[in-house]
Amino acid sequence: MGLIREPEGVDFVIKSKPLTEKQEKELSKFIVKRKLEIKKNLKKRHIHTTAPQK
């Protein structure tokens, strides 16, 4: 799928269906989980990429 550019003077409007309460909770849990995973992976990467101290 490619990038769709808006022609000058034209605005594309995307209208989504509202999320159910269950979907909102699932999405929030997923976001929190992913943020923790990313933070954990960044710490691991930082430990492995730093030069050993003498």
C-alpha positions as MATLAB code, in Angstrom:
seq = 'MGLIREPEGVDFVIKSKPLTEKQEKELSKFIVKRKLEIKKNLKKRHIHTTAPQK';
ca = [
       0.000    0.000    0.000;
       1.472    3.317   -0.985;
       1.311    6.793    0.447;
      -1.754    8.752   -0.624;
      -1.127   12.476   -0.906;
      -3.926   14.982   -0.663;
      -4.229   17.156   -3.751;
      -3.987   20.880   -3.039;
      -7.304   22.248   -1.817;
      -8.697   18.784   -1.001;
      -8.936   17.283    2.505;
      -9.466   13.568    2.997;
     -11.557   12.864    6.080;
     -11.450    9.441    7.711;
     -14.445    8.552    9.846;
     -13.919    5.602   12.176;
     -16.483    3.685   14.143;
     -16.327    4.455   17.871;
     -14.628    1.780   19.984;
     -16.628   -0.261   22.433;
     -15.677   -0.120   26.108;
     -14.123   -3.586   25.805;
     -12.057   -2.526   22.776;
     -10.862    0.612   24.589;
      -9.690   -1.460   27.573;
      -7.931   -3.993   25.327;
      -6.218   -1.216   23.391;
      -5.096    0.513   26.593;
      -3.674   -2.753   27.976;
      -1.854   -3.391   24.705;
      -0.330    0.100   24.668;
       0.896   -0.206   28.268;
       2.348   -3.662   27.534;
       4.157   -2.472   24.391;
       5.594    0.592   26.128;
       7.032   -1.654   28.855;
       8.456   -4.074   26.260;
      10.081   -1.227   24.331;
      11.514    0.302   27.495;
      12.877   -3.104   28.568;
      14.448   -3.714   25.135;
      16.072   -0.276   25.111;
      17.653   -0.950   28.501;
      18.956   -4.333   27.277;
      20.372   -2.768   24.139;
      22.021    0.000   26.147;
      23.715   -2.512   28.450;
      25.098   -4.502   25.523;
      26.258   -1.528   23.498;
      28.157    0.345   26.194;
      31.904   -0.096   26.414;
      33.176   -2.000   29.452;
      34.478    0.241   32.198;
      38.028   -0.204   33.471;
];
